[in-house]
């Protein structure tokens, strides 16, 4: 079972921002959660999503429903960590992490390590091309798998 900080970290990773805990000038954990919850709700309104599947995603279960995968892709795009070609933008994830963590170099480095560990998703074959939904699910799965390995 993850600690509270670990849970927050994984929650953030799922949205490819890879942010961390509170540091001076940085967003609080609650602010980060609110930001990503808002994005998911906005994106969910664009797709027919089963609430049960949305809840399972919040429980860190890999989405299988195509609509849920597309909600993830929508959120990644809105953040800027997935481009219009459906590709994970690692450099953008790095920049967002730095912005949210405001100078906590240790957490930024760990976040970048974690972000890089998921960059392989861009080399995977996906069935939906530039939609990015399948790639978003791969990124989600990578985050769930690798976030506990990174200790901050």
PyMOL CGO cylinders between C-alpha atoms (Angstrom):
from pymol import cmd
from pymol.cgo import CYLINDER

trace = [
    CYLINDER, 0.00, 0.00, 0.00, 1.28, 3.45, -0.88, 0.3, 1, 1, 1, 1, 1, 1,
    CYLINDER, 1.28, 3.45, -0.88, 1.76, 6.26, 1.55, 0.3, 1, 1, 1, 1, 1, 1,
    CYLINDER, 1.76, 6.26, 1.55, -0.32, 9.40, 1.10, 0.3, 1, 1, 1, 1, 1, 1,
    CYLINDER, -0.32, 9.40, 1.10, 2.57, 11.12, -0.68, 0.3, 1, 1, 1, 1, 1, 1,
    CYLINDER, 2.57, 11.12, -0.68, 3.00, 8.05, -2.90, 0.3, 1, 1, 1, 1, 1, 1,
    CYLINDER, 3.00, 8.05, -2.90, -0.68, 8.09, -3.76, 0.3, 1, 1, 1, 1, 1, 1,
    CYLINDER, -0.68, 8.09, -3.76, -0.56, 11.78, -4.64, 0.3, 1, 1, 1, 1, 1, 1,
    CYLINDER, -0.56, 11.78, -4.64, 2.54, 11.16, -6.72, 0.3, 1, 1, 1, 1, 1, 1,
    CYLINDER, 2.54, 11.16, -6.72, 0.91, 8.28, -8.62, 0.3, 1, 1, 1, 1, 1, 1,
    CYLINDER, 0.91, 8.28, -8.62, -2.24, 10.31, -9.15, 0.3, 1, 1, 1, 1, 1, 1,
    CYLINDER, -2.24, 10.31, -9.15, -0.16, 13.05, -10.72, 0.3, 1, 1, 1, 1, 1, 1,
    CYLINDER, -0.16, 13.05, -10.72, 1.87, 10.62, -12.78, 0.3, 1, 1, 1, 1, 1, 1,
    CYLINDER, 1.87, 10.62, -12.78, -1.27, 9.23, -14.32, 0.3, 1, 1, 1, 1, 1, 1,
    CYLINDER, -1.27, 9.23, -14.32, -1.75, 12.63, -15.87, 0.3, 1, 1, 1, 1, 1, 1,
    CYLINDER, -1.75, 12.63, -15.87, 1.89, 12.81, -16.95, 0.3, 1, 1, 1, 1, 1, 1,
    CYLINDER, 1.89, 12.81, -16.95, 2.66, 15.89, -14.98, 0.3, 1, 1, 1, 1, 1, 1,
    CYLINDER, 2.66, 15.89, -14.98, 4.75, 13.97, -12.51, 0.3, 1, 1, 1, 1, 1, 1,
    CYLINDER, 4.75, 13.97, -12.51, 4.46, 16.50, -9.75, 0.3, 1, 1, 1, 1, 1, 1,
    CYLINDER, 4.46, 16.50, -9.75, 5.26, 16.08, -6.11, 0.3, 1, 1, 1, 1, 1, 1,
    CYLINDER, 5.26, 16.08, -6.11, 4.38, 17.30, -2.67, 0.3, 1, 1, 1, 1, 1, 1,
    CYLINDER, 4.38, 17.30, -2.67, 4.20, 20.77, -1.35, 0.3, 1, 1, 1, 1, 1, 1,
    CYLINDER, 4.20, 20.77, -1.35, 7.26, 23.01, -1.51, 0.3, 1, 1, 1, 1, 1, 1,
    CYLINDER, 7.26, 23.01, -1.51, 7.47, 26.76, -1.10, 0.3, 1, 1, 1, 1, 1, 1,
    CYLINDER, 7.47, 26.76, -1.10, 5.65, 28.37, -4.02, 0.3, 1, 1, 1, 1, 1, 1,
    CYLINDER, 5.65, 28.37, -4.02, 4.53, 25.04, -5.48, 0.3, 1, 1, 1, 1, 1, 1,
    CYLINDER, 4.53, 25.04, -5.48, 0.99, 23.80, -5.83, 0.3, 1, 1, 1, 1, 1, 1,
    CYLINDER, 0.99, 23.80, -5.83, -0.31, 21.93, -2.82, 0.3, 1, 1, 1, 1, 1, 1,
    CYLINDER, -0.31, 21.93, -2.82, -1.34, 18.29, -3.15, 0.3, 1, 1, 1, 1, 1, 1,
    CYLINDER, -1.34, 18.29, -3.15, -4.96, 19.41, -2.94, 0.3, 1, 1, 1, 1, 1, 1,
    CYLINDER, -4.96, 19.41, -2.94, -4.49, 21.95, -5.72, 0.3, 1, 1, 1, 1, 1, 1,
    CYLINDER, -4.49, 21.95, -5.72, -2.88, 19.33, -7.94, 0.3, 1, 1, 1, 1, 1, 1,
    CYLINDER, -2.88, 19.33, -7.94, -5.72, 16.88, -7.31, 0.3, 1, 1, 1, 1, 1, 1,
    CYLINDER, -5.72, 16.88, -7.31, -8.27, 19.58, -8.06, 0.3, 1, 1, 1, 1, 1, 1,
    CYLINDER, -8.27, 19.58, -8.06, -6.52, 20.50, -11.31, 0.3, 1, 1, 1, 1, 1, 1,
    CYLINDER, -6.52, 20.50, -11.31, -6.50, 16.92, -12.61, 0.3, 1, 1, 1, 1, 1, 1,
    CYLINDER, -6.50, 16.92, -12.61, -9.99, 16.18, -11.40, 0.3, 1, 1, 1, 1, 1, 1,
    CYLINDER, -9.99, 16.18, -11.40, -11.19, 19.24, -13.31, 0.3, 1, 1, 1, 1, 1, 1,
    CYLINDER, -11.19, 19.24, -13.31, -9.42, 18.07, -16.47, 0.3, 1, 1, 1, 1, 1, 1,
    CYLINDER, -9.42, 18.07, -16.47, -10.89, 14.58, -16.23, 0.3, 1, 1, 1, 1, 1, 1,
    CYLINDER, -10.89, 14.58, -16.23, -14.39, 15.95, -15.66, 0.3, 1, 1, 1, 1, 1, 1,
    CYLINDER, -14.39, 15.95, -15.66, -14.02, 18.31, -18.63, 0.3, 1, 1, 1, 1, 1, 1,
    CYLINDER, -14.02, 18.31, -18.63, -12.79, 15.50, -20.83, 0.3, 1, 1, 1, 1, 1, 1,
    CYLINDER, -12.79, 15.50, -20.83, -15.42, 13.04, -19.57, 0.3, 1, 1, 1, 1, 1, 1,
    CYLINDER, -15.42, 13.04, -19.57, -18.12, 15.44, -20.75, 0.3, 1, 1, 1, 1, 1, 1,
    CYLINDER, -18.12, 15.44, -20.75, -16.81, 14.97, -24.30, 0.3, 1, 1, 1, 1, 1, 1,
    CYLINDER, -16.81, 14.97, -24.30, -17.12, 11.17, -24.24, 0.3, 1, 1, 1, 1, 1, 1,
    CYLINDER, -17.12, 11.17, -24.24, -19.77, 8.68, -23.22, 0.3, 1, 1, 1, 1, 1, 1,
    CYLINDER, -19.77, 8.68, -23.22, -18.09, 7.30, -20.16, 0.3, 1, 1, 1, 1, 1, 1,
    CYLINDER, -18.09, 7.30, -20.16, -19.34, 4.67, -17.77, 0.3, 1, 1, 1, 1, 1, 1,
    CYLINDER, -19.34, 4.67, -17.77, -19.03, 6.00, -14.22, 0.3, 1, 1, 1, 1, 1, 1,
    CYLINDER, -19.03, 6.00, -14.22, -17.91, 2.56, -13.01, 0.3, 1, 1, 1, 1, 1, 1,
    CYLINDER, -17.91, 2.56, -13.01, -14.99, 2.69, -15.43, 0.3, 1, 1, 1, 1, 1, 1,
    CYLINDER, -14.99, 2.69, -15.43, -14.08, 6.21, -14.34, 0.3, 1, 1, 1, 1, 1, 1,
    CYLINDER, -14.08, 6.21, -14.34, -14.06, 5.05, -10.72, 0.3, 1, 1, 1, 1, 1, 1,
    CYLINDER, -14.06, 5.05, -10.72, -11.86, 2.06, -11.59, 0.3, 1, 1, 1, 1, 1, 1,
    CYLINDER, -11.86, 2.06, -11.59, -9.39, 4.43, -13.23, 0.3, 1, 1, 1, 1, 1, 1,
    CYLINDER, -9.39, 4.43, -13.23, -9.31, 6.50, -10.04, 0.3, 1, 1, 1, 1, 1, 1,
    CYLINDER, -9.31, 6.50, -10.04, -8.50, 3.22, -8.26, 0.3, 1, 1, 1, 1, 1, 1,
    CYLINDER, -8.50, 3.22, -8.26, -5.44, 2.91, -10.54, 0.3, 1, 1, 1, 1, 1, 1,
    CYLINDER, -5.44, 2.91, -10.54, -6.87, 0.05, -12.59, 0.3, 1, 1, 1, 1, 1, 1,
    CYLINDER, -6.87, 0.05, -12.59, -5.79, 0.05, -16.23, 0.3, 1, 1, 1, 1, 1, 1,
    CYLINDER, -5.79, 0.05, -16.23, -8.68, 1.22, -18.38, 0.3, 1, 1, 1, 1, 1, 1,
    CYLINDER, -8.68, 1.22, -18.38, -9.99, -1.15, -21.02, 0.3, 1, 1, 1, 1, 1, 1,
    CYLINDER, -9.99, -1.15, -21.02, -12.99, 0.88, -22.14, 0.3, 1, 1, 1, 1, 1, 1,
    CYLINDER, -12.99, 0.88, -22.14, -12.05, 2.87, -25.27, 0.3, 1, 1, 1, 1, 1, 1,
    CYLINDER, -12.05, 2.87, -25.27, -13.94, 5.91, -23.97, 0.3, 1, 1, 1, 1, 1, 1,
    CYLINDER, -13.94, 5.91, -23.97, -11.94, 5.97, -20.73, 0.3, 1, 1, 1, 1, 1, 1,
    CYLINDER, -11.94, 5.97, -20.73, -8.70, 5.68, -22.69, 0.3, 1, 1, 1, 1, 1, 1,
    CYLINDER, -8.70, 5.68, -22.69, -9.78, 8.66, -24.77, 0.3, 1, 1, 1, 1, 1, 1,
    CYLINDER, -9.78, 8.66, -24.77, -10.60, 10.66, -21.63, 0.3, 1, 1, 1, 1, 1, 1,
    CYLINDER, -10.60, 10.66, -21.63, -7.00, 10.08, -20.52, 0.3, 1, 1, 1, 1, 1, 1,
    CYLINDER, -7.00, 10.08, -20.52, -5.71, 11.17, -23.93, 0.3, 1, 1, 1, 1, 1, 1,
    CYLINDER, -5.71, 11.17, -23.93, -7.88, 14.28, -23.74, 0.3, 1, 1, 1, 1, 1, 1,
    CYLINDER, -7.88, 14.28, -23.74, -6.49, 15.17, -20.31, 0.3, 1, 1, 1, 1, 1, 1,
    CYLINDER, -6.49, 15.17, -20.31, -2.90, 14.58, -21.47, 0.3, 1, 1, 1, 1, 1, 1,
    CYLINDER, -2.90, 14.58, -21.47, -3.50, 16.81, -24.49, 0.3, 1, 1, 1, 1, 1, 1,
    CYLINDER, -3.50, 16.81, -24.49, -5.09, 19.54, -22.39, 0.3, 1, 1, 1, 1, 1, 1,
    CYLINDER, -5.09, 19.54, -22.39, -2.01, 19.49, -20.16, 0.3, 1, 1, 1, 1, 1, 1,
    CYLINDER, -2.01, 19.49, -20.16, 0.33, 19.54, -23.13, 0.3, 1, 1, 1, 1, 1, 1,
    CYLINDER, 0.33, 19.54, -23.13, 1.99, 16.22, -22.35, 0.3, 1, 1, 1, 1, 1, 1,
    CYLINDER, 1.99, 16.22, -22.35, 0.46, 14.53, -25.39, 0.3, 1, 1, 1, 1, 1, 1,
    CYLINDER, 0.46, 14.53, -25.39, 0.66, 16.23, -28.75, 0.3, 1, 1, 1, 1, 1, 1,
    CYLINDER, 0.66, 16.23, -28.75, -1.86, 16.35, -31.59, 0.3, 1, 1, 1, 1, 1, 1,
    CYLINDER, -1.86, 16.35, -31.59, -0.27, 13.25, -33.12, 0.3, 1, 1, 1, 1, 1, 1,
    CYLINDER, -0.27, 13.25, -33.12, -1.13, 11.20, -30.00, 0.3, 1, 1, 1, 1, 1, 1,
    CYLINDER, -1.13, 11.20, -30.00, 2.50, 11.05, -28.85, 0.3, 1, 1, 1, 1, 1, 1,
    CYLINDER, 2.50, 11.05, -28.85, 3.70, 11.50, -25.27, 0.3, 1, 1, 1, 1, 1, 1,
    CYLINDER, 3.70, 11.50, -25.27, 5.72, 14.73, -25.04, 0.3, 1, 1, 1, 1, 1, 1,
    CYLINDER, 5.72, 14.73, -25.04, 8.48, 14.00, -22.55, 0.3, 1, 1, 1, 1, 1, 1,
    CYLINDER, 8.48, 14.00, -22.55, 10.01, 17.48, -22.71, 0.3, 1, 1, 1, 1, 1, 1,
    CYLINDER, 10.01, 17.48, -22.71, 6.67, 19.05, -21.90, 0.3, 1, 1, 1, 1, 1, 1,
    CYLINDER, 6.67, 19.05, -21.90, 6.24, 16.68, -18.95, 0.3, 1, 1, 1, 1, 1, 1,
    CYLINDER, 6.24, 16.68, -18.95, 9.67, 17.80, -17.68, 0.3, 1, 1, 1, 1, 1, 1,
    CYLINDER, 9.67, 17.80, -17.68, 8.74, 21.48, -17.98, 0.3, 1, 1, 1, 1, 1, 1,
    CYLINDER, 8.74, 21.48, -17.98, 5.41, 21.05, -16.22, 0.3, 1, 1, 1, 1, 1, 1,
    CYLINDER, 5.41, 21.05, -16.22, 7.08, 19.12, -13.42, 0.3, 1, 1, 1, 1, 1, 1,
    CYLINDER, 7.08, 19.12, -13.42, 9.57, 21.94, -12.92, 0.3, 1, 1, 1, 1, 1, 1,
    CYLINDER, 9.57, 21.94, -12.92, 6.82, 24.54, -12.87, 0.3, 1, 1, 1, 1, 1, 1,
    CYLINDER, 6.82, 24.54, -12.87, 4.73, 22.70, -10.31, 0.3, 1, 1, 1, 1, 1, 1,
    CYLINDER, 4.73, 22.70, -10.31, 7.64, 21.75, -8.05, 0.3, 1, 1, 1, 1, 1, 1,
    CYLINDER, 7.64, 21.75, -8.05, 9.20, 25.23, -7.94, 0.3, 1, 1, 1, 1, 1, 1,
    CYLINDER, 9.20, 25.23, -7.94, 12.84, 24.44, -7.31, 0.3, 1, 1, 1, 1, 1, 1,
    CYLINDER, 12.84, 24.44, -7.31, 12.71, 21.21, -5.31, 0.3, 1, 1, 1, 1, 1, 1,
    CYLINDER, 12.71, 21.21, -5.31, 15.61, 19.72, -7.28, 0.3, 1, 1, 1, 1, 1, 1,
    CYLINDER, 15.61, 19.72, -7.28, 15.46, 16.27, -5.70, 0.3, 1, 1, 1, 1, 1, 1,
    CYLINDER, 15.46, 16.27, -5.70, 11.78, 15.84, -6.55, 0.3, 1, 1, 1, 1, 1, 1,
    CYLINDER, 11.78, 15.84, -6.55, 12.26, 17.29, -10.02, 0.3, 1, 1, 1, 1, 1, 1,
    CYLINDER, 12.26, 17.29, -10.02, 15.04, 14.78, -10.77, 0.3, 1, 1, 1, 1, 1, 1,
    CYLINDER, 15.04, 14.78, -10.77, 12.97, 11.87, -9.47, 0.3, 1, 1, 1, 1, 1, 1,
    CYLINDER, 12.97, 11.87, -9.47, 10.01, 13.08, -11.50, 0.3, 1, 1, 1, 1, 1, 1,
    CYLINDER, 10.01, 13.08, -11.50, 12.12, 13.29, -14.64, 0.3, 1, 1, 1, 1, 1, 1,
    CYLINDER, 12.12, 13.29, -14.64, 13.42, 9.78, -13.99, 0.3, 1, 1, 1, 1, 1, 1,
    CYLINDER, 13.42, 9.78, -13.99, 9.87, 8.53, -13.73, 0.3, 1, 1, 1, 1, 1, 1,
    CYLINDER, 9.87, 8.53, -13.73, 8.74, 10.45, -16.81, 0.3, 1, 1, 1, 1, 1, 1,
    CYLINDER, 8.74, 10.45, -16.81, 11.62, 9.04, -18.82, 0.3, 1, 1, 1, 1, 1, 1,
    CYLINDER, 11.62, 9.04, -18.82, 10.82, 5.49, -17.69, 0.3, 1, 1, 1, 1, 1, 1,
    CYLINDER, 10.82, 5.49, -17.69, 7.47, 5.82, -19.47, 0.3, 1, 1, 1, 1, 1, 1,
    CYLINDER, 7.47, 5.82, -19.47, 8.76, 7.39, -22.68, 0.3, 1, 1, 1, 1, 1, 1,
    CYLINDER, 8.76, 7.39, -22.68, 8.88, 3.93, -24.30, 0.3, 1, 1, 1, 1, 1, 1,
    CYLINDER, 8.88, 3.93, -24.30, 5.13, 4.25, -24.92, 0.3, 1, 1, 1, 1, 1, 1,
    CYLINDER, 5.13, 4.25, -24.92, 5.97, 6.30, -28.01, 0.3, 1, 1, 1, 1, 1, 1,
    CYLINDER, 5.97, 6.30, -28.01, 7.63, 3.25, -29.56, 0.3, 1, 1, 1, 1, 1, 1,
    CYLINDER, 7.63, 3.25, -29.56, 4.65, 0.96, -29.01, 0.3, 1, 1, 1, 1, 1, 1,
    CYLINDER, 4.65, 0.96, -29.01, 2.30, 0.03, -31.83, 0.3, 1, 1, 1, 1, 1, 1,
    CYLINDER, 2.30, 0.03, -31.83, -1.21, 1.31, -31.19, 0.3, 1, 1, 1, 1, 1, 1,
    CYLINDER, -1.21, 1.31, -31.19, -4.43, 0.61, -33.05, 0.3, 1, 1, 1, 1, 1, 1,
    CYLINDER, -4.43, 0.61, -33.05, -5.90, 4.12, -32.96, 0.3, 1, 1, 1, 1, 1, 1,
    CYLINDER, -5.90, 4.12, -32.96, -3.07, 6.11, -34.52, 0.3, 1, 1, 1, 1, 1, 1,
    CYLINDER, -3.07, 6.11, -34.52, -3.14, 9.82, -33.78, 0.3, 1, 1, 1, 1, 1, 1,
    CYLINDER, -3.14, 9.82, -33.78, -6.17, 9.62, -31.50, 0.3, 1, 1, 1, 1, 1, 1,
    CYLINDER, -6.17, 9.62, -31.50, -3.73, 8.70, -28.74, 0.3, 1, 1, 1, 1, 1, 1,
    CYLINDER, -3.73, 8.70, -28.74, -6.25, 6.81, -26.63, 0.3, 1, 1, 1, 1, 1, 1,
    CYLINDER, -6.25, 6.81, -26.63, -4.35, 3.51, -26.66, 0.3, 1, 1, 1, 1, 1, 1,
    CYLINDER, -4.35, 3.51, -26.66, -1.05, 5.29, -26.01, 0.3, 1, 1, 1, 1, 1, 1,
    CYLINDER, -1.05, 5.29, -26.01, -2.66, 7.18, -23.11, 0.3, 1, 1, 1, 1, 1, 1,
    CYLINDER, -2.66, 7.18, -23.11, -3.68, 3.85, -21.56, 0.3, 1, 1, 1, 1, 1, 1,
    CYLINDER, -3.68, 3.85, -21.56, -0.12, 2.57, -21.98, 0.3, 1, 1, 1, 1, 1, 1,
    CYLINDER, -0.12, 2.57, -21.98, 1.17, 5.69, -20.24, 0.3, 1, 1, 1, 1, 1, 1,
    CYLINDER, 1.17, 5.69, -20.24, -1.34, 5.23, -17.43, 0.3, 1, 1, 1, 1, 1, 1,
    CYLINDER, -1.34, 5.23, -17.43, -0.25, 1.61, -16.98, 0.3, 1, 1, 1, 1, 1, 1,
    CYLINDER, -0.25, 1.61, -16.98, 3.41, 2.60, -16.96, 0.3, 1, 1, 1, 1, 1, 1,
    CYLINDER, 3.41, 2.60, -16.96, 2.74, 5.22, -14.31, 0.3, 1, 1, 1, 1, 1, 1,
    CYLINDER, 2.74, 5.22, -14.31, 0.88, 2.81, -12.07, 0.3, 1, 1, 1, 1, 1, 1,
    CYLINDER, 0.88, 2.81, -12.07, 3.66, 0.25, -12.44, 0.3, 1, 1, 1, 1, 1, 1,
    CYLINDER, 3.66, 0.25, -12.44, 6.68, 2.52, -12.03, 0.3, 1, 1, 1, 1, 1, 1,
    CYLINDER, 6.68, 2.52, -12.03, 5.61, 5.24, -9.61, 0.3, 1, 1, 1, 1, 1, 1,
    CYLINDER, 5.61, 5.24, -9.61, 6.15, 3.06, -6.52, 0.3, 1, 1, 1, 1, 1, 1,
    CYLINDER, 6.15, 3.06, -6.52, 9.71, 2.36, -7.66, 0.3, 1, 1, 1, 1, 1, 1,
    CYLINDER, 9.71, 2.36, -7.66, 10.62, 6.05, -7.46, 0.3, 1, 1, 1, 1, 1, 1,
    CYLINDER, 10.62, 6.05, -7.46, 11.12, 7.17, -3.88, 0.3, 1, 1, 1, 1, 1, 1,
    CYLINDER, 11.12, 7.17, -3.88, 11.01, 10.83, -3.09, 0.3, 1, 1, 1, 1, 1, 1,
]
cmd.load_cgo(trace, "trace")
